[in-house]
Amino acid sequence: MKACEASLSRMGVEHVDLYQIHRPDHFTHPEEIAEAFHSLHARGLVREFGVSNYTPSQTLALNSFVHNGIATTQPQFSAAHLTPLRDGTLDLCMEAAITPLAWSPLAGGALATGANMRPELIATLDQLAQRENVTRSAIAIAFVLAHPSKPVAIIGTQNPARIQEISAAMTVKLSRSDVYSIIQSSDGEPLP
């Protein structure tokens, strides 16, 4: 609770709409964390809560003690990092109405530049970008946004031109075939 209060003080605000725990505390019972959430909420300091770097089981355990449920979880998710598709994170989001906030949706910029990325993945993204008349970055973001859990892509840029370029992702509707082509290219092997 002190960390939240200190954050509010540094920002010069009386409350925040969303307060996220950056990482789990393996030696604190989820009920204790939920009690802190409830106190912050009751005092009007925080409207909703979320988690980052939590496993699906950790999220589920905490969510069972939070009265109004956890609002968000923040997994690393991109065309180059598919773990949330396979570890149950995005399934849990759909089941529990938790919004996924995908961090590093461009793999730290590597999907934009192609640096240290699987060539097959870059070729697939480029092919789709050409077809849709958008940039590779826009296709990479469109891939994240295409998941039915309705992820929000967290973009880490201060360049207005980059933001505008990426906003084209909102107009792209990838087909099921498109997203599975991206997954297969990312994995470097055929899907089972």
N, CA, C and O of each residue as an XYZ file, in Angstrom:
768
protein
N       0.832     -1.179      0.000
C       0.000      0.000      0.000
C       0.880      1.246      0.000
O       0.529      2.253     -0.616
N       2.007      1.187      0.679
C       2.904      2.339      0.720
C       3.453      2.653     -0.669
O       3.632      3.818     -1.022
N       3.718      1.612     -1.453
C       4.229      1.823     -2.809
C       3.205      2.560     -3.661
O       3.564      3.453     -4.429
N       1.936      2.197     -3.533
C       0.871      2.870     -4.279
C       0.753      4.323     -3.837
O       0.670      5.225     -4.670
N       0.745      4.544     -2.543
C       0.640      5.909     -2.017
C       1.814      6.760     -2.487
O       1.633      7.925     -2.840
N       3.018      6.187     -2.494
C       4.199      6.914     -2.960
C       4.082      7.239     -4.450
O       4.460      8.328     -4.880
N       3.561      6.298     -5.232
C       3.375      6.542     -6.672
C       2.396      7.683     -6.909
O       2.643      8.553     -7.744
N       1.294      7.683     -6.181
C       0.306      8.758     -6.321
C       0.929     10.097     -5.975
O       0.695     11.093     -6.661
N       1.718     10.124     -4.917
C       2.370     11.360     -4.494
C       3.340     11.855     -5.563
O       3.349     13.042     -5.887
N       4.163     10.950     -6.118
C       5.121     11.345     -7.162
C       4.416     11.885     -8.397
O       4.897     12.822     -9.036
N       3.267     11.288     -8.733
C       2.524     11.735     -9.921
C       1.683     12.972     -9.640
O       1.217     13.631    -10.569
N       1.489     13.288     -8.373
C       0.683     14.453     -8.014
C      -0.795     14.264     -8.300
O      -1.488     15.207     -8.683
N      -1.280     13.033     -8.113
C      -2.697     12.743     -8.342
C      -3.295     12.121     -7.086
O      -2.583     11.594     -6.232
N      -4.617     12.195     -6.997
C      -5.303     11.653     -5.825
C      -5.705     10.192     -6.003
O      -5.886      9.471     -5.022
N      -5.844      9.756     -7.256
C      -6.198      8.364     -7.519
C      -5.736      7.970     -8.917
O      -5.417      8.825     -9.743
N      -5.706      6.673     -9.170
C      -5.428      6.152    -10.511
C      -6.551      5.195    -10.893
O      -7.170      4.560    -10.040
N      -6.794      5.110    -12.184
C      -7.830      4.199    -12.672
C      -7.377      2.742    -12.588
O      -8.181      1.853    -12.310
N      -6.082      2.501    -12.829
C      -5.557      1.140    -12.826
C      -4.225      1.115    -12.091
O      -3.326      1.902    -12.384
N      -4.113      0.211    -11.146
C      -2.856      0.002    -10.422
C      -2.457     -1.448    -10.622
O      -3.228     -2.360    -10.322
N      -1.229     -1.663    -11.140
C      -0.771     -3.018    -11.430
C       0.383     -3.414    -10.520
O       1.265     -2.610    -10.218
N       0.356     -4.654    -10.096
C       1.489     -5.234     -9.385
C       2.453     -5.734    -10.454
O       2.065     -6.500    -11.337
N       3.712     -5.299    -10.374
C       4.667     -5.610    -11.433
C       5.088     -7.075    -11.461
O       5.303     -7.640    -12.533
N       5.203     -7.682    -10.304
C       5.582     -9.098    -10.271
C       5.006     -9.742     -9.021
O       4.755     -9.056     -8.030
N       4.795    -11.044     -9.056
C       4.214    -11.715     -7.886
C       5.202    -11.772     -6.719
O       6.417    -11.823     -6.906
N       4.644    -11.761     -5.526
C       5.414    -12.001     -4.310
C       5.105    -13.437     -3.903
O       4.019    -13.730     -3.403
N       6.048    -14.310     -4.116
C       5.824    -15.741     -3.906
C       5.606    -16.115     -2.442
O       5.143    -17.215     -2.140
N       5.941    -15.200     -1.534
C       5.820    -15.504     -0.113
C       4.745    -14.671      0.573
O       4.767    -14.502      1.793
N       3.808    -14.153     -0.211
C       2.644    -13.462      0.345
C       1.401    -14.162     -0.182
O       1.270    -14.395     -1.383
N       0.502    -14.492      0.713
C      -0.738    -15.169      0.323
C      -1.571    -14.216     -0.536
O      -1.653    -13.029     -0.223
N      -2.187    -14.708     -1.608
C      -3.009    -13.850     -2.468
C      -4.113    -13.114     -1.711
O      -4.486    -12.003     -2.087
N      -4.626    -13.712     -0.667
C      -5.674    -13.052      0.109
C      -5.160    -11.763      0.754
O      -5.892    -10.778      0.852
N      -3.908    -11.774      1.188
C      -3.309    -10.580      1.789
C      -3.157     -9.465      0.747
O      -3.399     -8.294      1.038
N      -2.761     -9.841     -0.449
C      -2.649     -8.856     -1.534
C      -4.026     -8.296     -1.862
O      -4.182     -7.090     -2.053
N      -5.019     -9.169     -1.928
C      -6.393     -8.726     -2.213
C      -6.890     -7.773     -1.135
O      -7.585     -6.804     -1.442
N      -6.548     -8.032      0.116
C      -6.952     -7.131      1.202
C      -6.341     -5.746      1.016
O      -6.997     -4.737      1.273
N      -5.092     -5.696      0.572
C      -4.460     -4.401      0.290
C      -5.191     -3.704     -0.858
O      -5.433     -2.498     -0.804
N      -5.542     -4.471     -1.898
C      -6.330     -3.911     -2.999
C      -7.625     -3.304     -2.474
O      -7.975     -2.175     -2.816
N      -8.330     -4.057     -1.645
C      -9.621     -3.593     -1.130
C      -9.462     -2.309     -0.324
O     -10.291     -1.404     -0.420
N      -8.408     -2.232      0.462
C      -8.159     -1.032      1.256
C      -7.903      0.175      0.353
O      -8.464      1.248      0.575
N      -7.064      0.002     -0.657
C      -6.774      1.099     -1.588
C      -8.034      1.530     -2.332
O      -8.260      2.721     -2.549
N      -8.849      0.555     -2.718
C     -10.094      0.855     -3.421
C     -11.075      1.575     -2.497
O     -11.688      2.565     -2.895
N     -11.225      1.091     -1.285
C     -12.163      1.693     -0.325
C     -11.772      3.128      0.022
O     -12.630      3.963      0.309
N     -10.481      3.403     -0.009
C     -10.001      4.760      0.285
C     -10.074      5.670     -0.939
O      -9.740      6.852     -0.851
N     -10.510      5.130     -2.081
C     -10.663      5.929     -3.292
C      -9.360      6.212     -4.012
O      -9.301      7.110     -4.853
N      -8.318      5.465     -3.698
C      -7.016      5.706     -4.318
C      -6.854      4.980     -5.650
O      -6.122      5.434     -6.529
N      -7.542      3.850     -5.791
C      -7.413      3.017     -6.985
C      -8.792      2.510     -7.386
O      -9.575      2.073     -6.543
N      -9.080      2.575     -8.692
C     -10.371      2.077     -9.178
C     -10.325      0.594     -9.522
O     -11.220     -0.166     -9.153
N      -9.254      0.180    -10.244
C      -9.137     -1.223    -10.642
C      -7.691     -1.676    -10.479
O      -6.771     -0.864    -10.378
N      -7.518     -3.002    -10.457
C      -6.204     -3.583    -10.229
C      -5.842     -4.554    -11.334
O      -6.702     -5.159    -11.973
N      -4.535     -4.684    -11.538
C      -4.035     -5.633    -12.511
C      -2.717     -6.222    -12.057
O      -2.163     -5.833    -11.028
N      -2.224     -7.166    -12.842
C      -0.965     -7.834    -12.534
C      -0.084     -7.861    -13.776
O      -0.565     -7.745    -14.903
N       1.200     -8.015    -13.547
C       2.167     -8.148    -14.625
C       3.150     -9.244    -14.234
O       3.522     -9.371    -13.067
N       3.559    -10.018    -15.201
C       4.524    -11.093    -14.974
C       3.989    -12.189    -14.053
O       4.768    -12.874    -13.391
N       2.698    -12.353    -14.009
C       2.052    -13.419    -13.241
C       1.779    -14.602    -14.162
O       1.459    -14.416    -15.336
N       1.902    -15.797    -13.642
C       1.488    -16.982    -14.394
C      -0.040    -17.053    -14.357
O      -0.666    -16.389    -13.532
N      -0.640    -17.842    -15.232
C      -2.095    -17.992    -15.162
C      -2.576    -18.487    -13.796
O      -3.590    -18.007    -13.289
N      -1.861    -19.439    -13.198
C      -2.310    -19.952    -11.898
C      -2.171    -18.901    -10.802
O      -3.009    -18.844     -9.902
N      -1.139    -18.074    -10.858
C      -0.998    -16.991     -9.877
C      -2.114    -15.960    -10.054
O      -2.663    -15.453     -9.076
N      -2.436    -15.662    -11.301
C      -3.515    -14.712    -11.585
C      -4.840    -15.254    -11.077
O      -5.611    -14.534    -10.443
N      -5.099    -16.511    -11.354
C      -6.340    -17.144    -10.916
C      -6.446    -17.164     -9.393
O      -7.514    -16.897     -8.842
N      -5.352    -17.476     -8.718
C      -5.360    -17.512     -7.253
C      -5.677    -16.136     -6.681
O      -6.514    -16.017     -5.786
N      -5.023    -15.104     -7.184
C      -5.288    -13.750     -6.689
C      -6.700    -13.315     -7.047
O      -7.400    -12.722     -6.226
N      -7.118    -13.610     -8.268
C      -8.444    -13.204     -8.731
C      -9.556    -13.785     -7.855
O     -10.616    -13.176     -7.707
N      -9.315    -14.952     -7.280
C     -10.339    -15.581     -6.442
C     -10.586    -14.811     -5.149
O     -11.615    -15.006     -4.502
N      -9.658    -13.941     -4.767
C      -9.806    -13.167     -3.533
C     -10.184    -11.702     -3.778
O     -10.566    -11.005     -2.838
N     -10.087    -11.232     -5.007
C     -10.386     -9.832     -5.321
C     -11.879     -9.719     -5.607
O     -12.385    -10.356     -6.532
N     -12.586     -8.912     -4.820
C     -14.052     -8.822     -4.909
C     -14.548     -8.549     -6.327
O     -15.423     -9.263     -6.817
N     -14.015     -7.548     -6.981
C     -14.480     -7.191     -8.322
C     -13.636     -7.828     -9.415
O     -13.839     -7.542    -10.595
N     -12.712     -8.670     -9.052
C     -11.856     -9.335    -10.028
C     -10.717     -8.452    -10.495
O     -10.768     -7.226    -10.391
N      -9.709     -9.091    -11.000
C      -8.565     -8.391    -11.575
C      -8.984     -7.871    -12.943
O      -9.620     -8.588    -13.715
N      -8.632     -6.633    -13.242
C      -9.033     -6.018    -14.510
C      -8.077     -6.351    -15.648
O      -8.503     -6.517    -16.791
N      -6.777     -6.450    -15.337
C      -5.779     -6.622    -16.394
C      -4.679     -7.586    -15.971
O      -4.414     -7.792    -14.786
N      -4.053     -8.165    -16.984
C      -2.793     -8.873    -16.800
C      -1.892     -8.437    -17.940
O      -2.372     -8.126    -19.031
N      -0.599     -8.412    -17.697
C       0.324     -7.850    -18.678
C       1.377     -8.881    -19.085
O       2.475     -8.904    -18.529
N       1.039     -9.736    -20.059
C       2.019    -10.712    -20.539
C       2.835    -10.147    -21.703
O       2.389     -9.252    -22.421
N       4.030    -10.686    -21.868
C       4.778    -10.403    -23.085
C       4.121    -11.230    -24.186
O       3.999    -12.449    -24.063
N       3.698    -10.565    -25.263
C       3.003    -11.270    -26.338
C       3.265    -10.564    -27.653
O       3.025     -9.364    -27.787
N       3.756    -11.315    -28.614
C       4.003    -10.786    -29.957
C       4.077    -11.961    -30.923
O       3.997    -13.123    -30.524
N       4.231    -11.635    -32.192
C       4.413    -12.679    -33.199
C       5.699    -13.463    -32.949
O       5.841    -14.589    -33.426
N       6.627    -12.880    -32.211
C       7.882    -13.555    -31.887
C       7.865    -14.208    -30.508
O       8.745    -15.009    -30.191
N       6.881    -13.875    -29.694
C       6.781    -14.432    -28.331
C       5.350    -14.917    -28.121
O       4.459    -14.139    -27.781
N       5.150    -16.198    -28.327
C       3.806    -16.781    -28.360
C       3.392    -17.476    -27.061
O       2.331    -18.098    -27.013
N       4.187    -17.385    -26.038
C       3.912    -18.106    -24.788
C       2.485    -17.921    -24.276
O       1.868    -18.915    -23.892
N       1.920    -16.702    -24.246
C       0.554    -16.548    -23.714
C      -0.513    -17.328    -24.482
O      -1.586    -17.607    -23.947
N      -0.220    -17.679    -25.738
C      -1.149    -18.520    -26.503
C      -1.172    -19.943    -25.966
O      -2.171    -20.651    -26.089
N      -0.054    -20.351    -25.369
C       0.119    -21.763    -25.018
C       0.110    -22.051    -23.525
O      -0.110    -23.192    -23.117
N       0.344    -21.035    -22.710
C       0.437    -21.300    -21.266
C      -0.865    -21.060    -20.515
O      -0.912    -21.197    -19.292
N      -1.920    -20.704    -21.237
C      -3.214    -20.494    -20.600
C      -3.515    -19.057    -20.232
O      -4.614    -18.766    -19.760
N      -2.570    -18.148    -20.434
C      -2.789    -16.746    -20.057
C      -3.981    -16.150    -20.795
O      -4.881    -15.589    -20.170
N      -3.993    -16.268    -22.111
C      -5.074    -15.651    -22.882
C      -6.393    -16.398    -22.702
O      -7.463    -15.796    -22.795
N      -6.325    -17.691    -22.446
C      -7.541    -18.456    -22.137
C      -8.156    -17.957    -20.831
O      -9.369    -17.767    -20.739
N      -7.308    -17.745    -19.824
C      -7.789    -17.226    -18.547
C      -8.401    -15.840    -18.723
O      -9.416    -15.525    -18.101
N      -7.796    -15.022    -19.557
C      -8.345    -13.683    -19.812
C      -9.771    -13.769    -20.338
O     -10.644    -13.015    -19.908
N     -10.005    -14.687    -21.266
C     -11.356    -14.839    -21.803
C     -12.306    -15.402    -20.754
O     -13.448    -14.955    -20.647
N     -11.847    -16.366    -19.990
C     -12.687    -17.003    -18.975
C     -13.079    -16.035    -17.862
O     -14.226    -16.031    -17.416
N     -12.129    -15.217    -17.414
C     -12.353    -14.364    -16.240
C     -12.581    -12.898    -16.592
O     -12.597    -12.051    -15.699
N     -12.758    -12.581    -17.874
C     -12.977    -11.197    -18.324
C     -11.864    -10.271    -17.848
O     -12.119     -9.190    -17.316
N     -10.623    -10.715    -18.049
C      -9.435     -9.933    -17.721
C      -8.859     -9.420    -19.031
O      -8.693    -10.193    -19.974
N      -8.555     -8.141    -19.105
C      -7.989     -7.564    -20.322
C      -6.483     -7.798    -20.357
O      -5.777     -7.389    -19.434
N      -5.974     -8.454    -21.414
C      -4.526     -8.604    -21.531
C      -3.897     -7.335    -22.111
O      -4.331     -6.831    -23.147
N      -2.885     -6.837    -21.437
C      -2.107     -5.695    -21.916
C      -0.789     -6.260    -22.432
O       0.118     -6.536    -21.647
N      -0.681     -6.432    -23.736
C       0.482     -7.097    -24.330
C       1.681     -6.164    -24.342
O       1.684     -5.145    -25.033
N       2.706     -6.525    -23.565
C       3.916     -5.714    -23.601
C       4.886     -6.289    -24.621
O       4.928     -7.496    -24.859
N       5.657     -5.399    -25.212
C       6.624     -5.735    -26.250
C       5.974     -6.408    -27.462
O       6.461     -7.442    -27.921
N       4.872     -5.834    -27.990
C       4.203     -6.455    -29.135
C       5.026     -6.407    -30.426
O       4.696     -7.076    -31.405
N       6.100     -5.609    -30.415
C       7.014     -5.579    -31.556
C       8.356     -6.223    -31.193
O       9.362     -6.012    -31.870
N       8.353     -7.009    -30.114
C       9.562     -7.713    -29.661
C      10.727     -6.744    -29.483
O      11.833     -6.976    -29.972
N      10.450     -5.657    -28.774
C      11.498     -4.672    -28.524
C      11.962     -3.957    -29.780
O      13.090     -3.467    -29.833
N      11.112     -3.894    -30.785
C      11.449     -3.247    -32.054
C      12.018     -4.204    -33.087
O      12.147     -3.845    -34.257
N      12.360     -5.418    -32.670
C      12.983     -6.373    -33.591
C      12.052     -6.789    -34.722
O      12.515     -7.078    -35.825
N      10.744     -6.824    -34.463
C       9.821     -7.156    -35.552
C       9.739     -6.017    -36.566
O       9.437     -6.257    -37.735
N       9.999     -4.803    -36.142
C      10.009     -3.665    -37.069
C      11.276     -3.668    -37.919
O      11.227     -3.411    -39.122
N      12.412     -3.962    -37.284
C      13.687     -3.911    -37.998
C      14.062     -5.238    -38.644
O      14.809     -5.270    -39.622
N      13.549     -6.321    -38.100
C      13.911     -7.651    -38.582
C      15.155     -8.211    -37.920
O      15.539     -9.350    -38.187
N      15.796     -7.423    -37.054
C      17.046     -7.840    -36.418
C      16.828     -9.038    -35.498
O      15.942     -9.035    -34.642
N      17.653    -10.054    -35.695
C      17.648    -11.252    -34.847
C      16.300    -11.971    -34.829
O      15.963    -12.637    -33.851
N      15.553    -11.841    -35.881
C      14.262    -12.523    -35.996
C      14.385    -13.656    -37.009
O      15.226    -13.621    -37.907
N      13.537    -14.652    -36.845
C      13.491    -15.768    -37.788
C      13.130    -15.205    -39.171
O      12.100    -14.544    -39.305
N      13.945    -15.449    -40.191
C      13.673    -14.899    -41.528
C      12.292    -15.270    -42.069
O      11.656    -14.467    -42.752
N      11.826    -16.488    -41.765
C      10.510    -16.914    -42.243
C       9.402    -16.045    -41.644
O       8.413    -15.746    -42.314
N       9.568    -15.646    -40.396
C       8.573    -14.794    -39.744
C       8.547    -13.422    -40.398
O       7.477    -12.893    -40.698
N       9.714    -12.849    -40.618
C       9.778    -11.526    -41.255
C       9.190    -11.590    -42.660
O       8.477    -10.676    -43.072
N       9.478    -12.652    -43.394
C       8.930    -12.801    -44.751
C       7.407    -12.891    -44.715
O       6.737    -12.282    -45.549
N       6.857    -13.629    -43.774
C       5.394    -13.748    -43.656
C       4.775    -12.402    -43.310
O       3.779    -12.003    -43.914
N       5.356    -11.698    -42.342
C       4.832    -10.377    -41.971
C       4.912     -9.413    -43.150
O       3.981     -8.645    -43.395
N       6.028     -9.455    -43.880
C       6.186     -8.569    -45.041
C       5.170     -8.888    -46.133
O       4.617     -7.980    -46.754
N       4.925    -10.168    -46.366
C       3.940    -10.568    -47.379
C       2.552    -10.039    -47.010
O       1.842     -9.509    -47.865
N       2.168    -10.179    -45.753
C       0.864     -9.677    -45.305
C       0.822     -8.152    -45.337
O      -0.206     -7.566    -45.675
N       1.923     -7.515    -44.989
C       1.986     -6.049    -45.016
C       1.800     -5.532    -46.436
O       1.096     -4.547    -46.657
N       2.430     -6.196    -47.391
C       2.278     -5.792    -48.790
C       0.832     -5.981    -49.241
O       0.268     -5.105    -49.896
N       0.243     -7.096    -48.900
C      -1.152     -7.366    -49.270
C      -2.103     -6.319    -48.678
O      -3.033     -5.872    -49.348
N      -1.867     -5.933    -47.424
C      -2.747     -4.992    -46.727
C      -2.349     -3.533    -46.920
O      -3.052     -2.629    -46.469
N      -1.216     -3.305    -47.592
C      -0.709     -1.950    -47.838
C      -0.451     -1.192    -46.526
O      -0.817     -0.026    -46.376
N       0.187     -1.891    -45.590
C       0.594     -1.301    -44.313
C       2.032     -1.745    -44.040
O       2.618     -2.483    -44.830
N       2.585     -1.300    -42.937
C       3.949     -1.684    -42.585
C       3.981     -3.036    -41.871
O       2.962     -3.539    -41.400
N       5.164     -3.594    -41.811
C       5.366     -4.836    -41.060
C       4.960     -4.649    -39.601
O       4.364     -5.544    -39.001
N       5.282     -3.493    -39.033
C       4.910     -3.221    -37.637
C       3.401     -3.264    -37.450
O       2.909     -3.796    -36.454
N       2.672     -2.708    -38.400
C       1.205     -2.709    -38.301
C       0.662     -4.135    -38.338
O      -0.288     -4.455    -37.624
N       1.255     -4.986    -39.160
C       0.816     -6.389    -39.210
C       1.143     -7.086    -37.893
O       0.331     -7.857    -37.382
N       2.319     -6.821    -37.342
C       2.692     -7.442    -36.065
C       1.721     -7.035    -34.961
O       1.349     -7.862    -34.128
N       1.312     -5.783    -34.948
C       0.334     -5.317    -33.955
C      -1.037     -5.926    -34.254
O      -1.748     -6.335    -33.336
N      -1.407     -5.987    -35.531
C      -2.699     -6.583    -35.906
C      -2.774     -8.036    -35.452
O      -3.842     -8.507    -35.060
N      -1.653     -8.748    -35.501
C      -1.619    -10.131    -35.021
C      -1.993    -10.189    -33.541
O      -2.818    -11.011    -33.143
N      -1.399     -9.332    -32.734
C      -1.700     -9.297    -31.295
C      -3.174     -8.970    -31.080
O      -3.848     -9.615    -30.278
N      -3.666     -7.971    -31.797
C      -5.048     -7.520    -31.623
C      -6.074     -8.528    -32.133
O      -7.247     -8.459    -31.764
N      -5.644     -9.460    -32.975
C      -6.575    -10.426    -33.568
C      -7.058    -11.483    -32.577
O      -8.065    -12.145    -32.828
N      -6.369    -11.648    -31.478
C      -6.763    -12.708    -30.543
C      -8.113    -12.384    -29.908
O      -8.370    -11.227    -29.576
N      -8.985    -13.386    -29.731
C     -10.327    -13.127    -29.196
C     -10.368    -12.654    -27.739
O     -11.430    -12.252    -27.263
N      -9.248    -12.692    -27.026
C      -9.215    -12.153    -25.661
C      -9.172    -10.624    -25.659
O      -9.224     -9.996    -24.602
N      -9.080    -10.038    -26.839
C      -9.080     -8.585    -27.045
C      -7.917     -7.881    -26.345
O      -8.129     -6.994    -25.518
N      -6.687     -8.283    -26.680
C      -5.533     -7.632    -26.066
C      -5.430     -6.157    -26.440
O      -5.916     -5.722    -27.484
N      -4.791     -5.415    -25.569
C      -4.387     -4.038    -25.828
C      -2.874     -4.098    -26.007
O      -2.171     -4.631    -25.148
N      -2.370     -3.562    -27.106
C      -0.929     -3.583    -27.361
C      -0.288     -2.347    -26.732
O      -0.686     -1.219    -27.025
N       0.692     -2.561    -25.879
C       1.411     -1.457    -25.245
C       2.581     -1.099    -26.145
O       3.520     -1.878    -26.308
N       2.511      0.079    -26.720
C       3.529      0.546    -27.657
C       4.515      1.433    -26.908
O       4.112      2.376    -26.228
N       5.789      1.138    -27.030
C       6.806      1.913    -26.321
C       7.562      2.848    -27.243
O       8.742      2.631    -27.515
N       6.900      3.877    -27.721
C       7.575      4.860    -28.562
C       7.097      6.251    -28.203
O       5.974      6.440    -27.734
N       7.959      7.211    -28.428
C       7.577      8.609    -28.249
C       7.557      9.329    -29.589
O       7.444     10.554    -29.647
N       7.668      8.563    -30.652
C       7.700      9.105    -32.000
C       6.277      9.120    -32.569
O       5.712      8.059    -32.835
N       5.688     10.311    -32.760
C       4.314     10.392    -33.281
C       4.139      9.696    -34.633
O       3.084      9.120    -34.899
N       5.158      9.745    -35.481
C       5.054      9.089    -36.789
C       4.943      7.575    -36.626
O       4.200      6.922    -37.359
N       5.679      7.017    -35.668
C       5.607      5.576    -35.423
C       4.227      5.189    -34.907
O       3.677      4.159    -35.298
N       3.675      6.011    -34.035
C       2.339      5.741    -33.499
C       1.312      5.761    -34.622
O       0.437      4.897    -34.684
N       1.417      6.749    -35.511
C       0.480      6.832    -36.632
C       0.642      5.629    -37.562
O      -0.345      5.065    -38.034
N       1.883      5.244    -37.820
C       2.153      4.081    -38.675
C       1.518      2.821    -38.089
O       0.891      2.041    -38.805
N       1.685      2.635    -36.798
C       1.169      1.443    -36.138
C      -0.353      1.471    -36.039
O      -0.993      0.421    -35.995
N      -0.929      2.664    -36.004
C      -2.390      2.762    -35.885
C      -3.101      2.112    -37.070
O      -4.281      1.772    -36.975
N      -2.397      1.939    -38.175
C      -2.984      1.250    -39.333
C      -3.375     -0.180    -38.981
O      -4.190     -0.790    -39.673
N      -2.799     -0.717    -37.910
C      -3.155     -2.075    -37.473
C      -4.636     -2.185    -37.155
O      -5.219     -3.262    -37.274
N      -5.243     -1.089    -36.754
C      -6.662     -1.105    -36.396
C      -7.558     -1.379    -37.600
O      -8.705     -1.792    -37.435
N      -7.050     -1.155    -38.795
C      -7.845     -1.364    -40.008
C      -7.626     -2.750    -40.618
O      -8.357     -3.154    -41.522
N      -6.627     -3.471    -40.127
C      -6.273     -4.779    -40.684
C      -7.083     -5.874    -39.998
O      -7.137     -5.941    -38.770
N      -7.699     -6.712    -40.786
C      -8.439     -7.867    -40.272
C      -7.751     -9.130    -40.785
O      -7.982     -9.562    -41.914
N      -6.914     -9.706    -39.949
C      -6.218    -10.922    -40.348
C      -7.165    -12.113    -40.280
O      -7.953    -12.247    -39.343
N      -7.075    -12.965    -41.280
C      -7.891    -14.183    -41.294
C      -7.270    -15.220    -40.358
O      -6.140    -15.062    -39.897
N      -8.012    -16.254    -40.094
C      -7.485    -17.358    -39.287
C      -6.258    -17.959    -39.979
O      -5.276    -18.303    -39.321
N      -6.318    -18.081    -41.294
C      -5.179    -18.591    -42.054
C      -3.961    -17.685    -41.884
O      -2.835    -18.165    -41.757
N      -4.193    -16.373    -41.884
C      -3.096    -15.412    -41.707
C      -2.418    -15.591    -40.351
O      -1.192    -15.671    -40.275
N      -3.210    -15.654    -39.281
C      -2.601    -15.739    -37.946
C      -1.868    -17.070    -37.767
O      -0.817    -17.114    -37.129
N      -2.408    -18.144    -38.318
C      -1.708    -19.424    -38.188
C      -0.456    -19.467    -39.058
O       0.500    -20.168    -38.726
N      -0.447    -18.737    -40.152
C       0.761    -18.613    -40.963
C       1.848    -17.876    -40.176
O       3.021    -18.245    -40.234
N       1.453    -16.839    -39.445
C       2.409    -16.105    -38.604
C       2.940    -17.018    -37.496
O       4.143    -17.040    -37.237
N       2.063    -17.759    -36.851
C       2.483    -18.663    -35.770
C       3.455    -19.717    -36.295
O       4.490    -19.976    -35.681
N       3.119    -20.316    -37.422
C       3.982    -21.341    -38.001
C       5.340    -20.757    -38.376
O       6.370    -21.392    -38.154
N       5.347    -19.553    -38.943
C       6.606    -18.899    -39.309
C       7.424    -18.545    -38.074
O       8.652    -18.625    -38.092
N       6.747    -18.156    -37.010
C       7.435    -17.826    -35.765
C       8.065    -19.067    -35.138
O       9.197    -19.026    -34.657
N       7.323    -20.162    -35.151
C       7.821    -21.417    -34.576
C       8.898    -22.069    -35.442
O       9.783    -22.759    -34.935
N       8.813    -21.842    -36.747
C       9.766    -22.460    -37.656
C       9.479    -23.918    -37.946
O      10.349    -24.653    -38.412
N       8.256    -24.330    -37.669
C       7.865    -25.715    -37.946
C       6.369    -25.776    -38.185
O       5.631    -24.899    -37.735
N       5.913    -26.807    -38.892
C       4.476    -26.931    -39.159
C       3.689    -27.120    -37.866
O       4.187    -27.675    -36.887
N       2.472    -26.651    -37.892
C       1.585    -26.867    -36.751
C       1.187    -28.332    -36.699
O       1.087    -28.980    -37.741
N       0.959    -28.864    -35.502
C       0.572    -30.282    -35.407
C      -0.788    -30.524    -36.028
O      -1.270    -31.656    -36.038
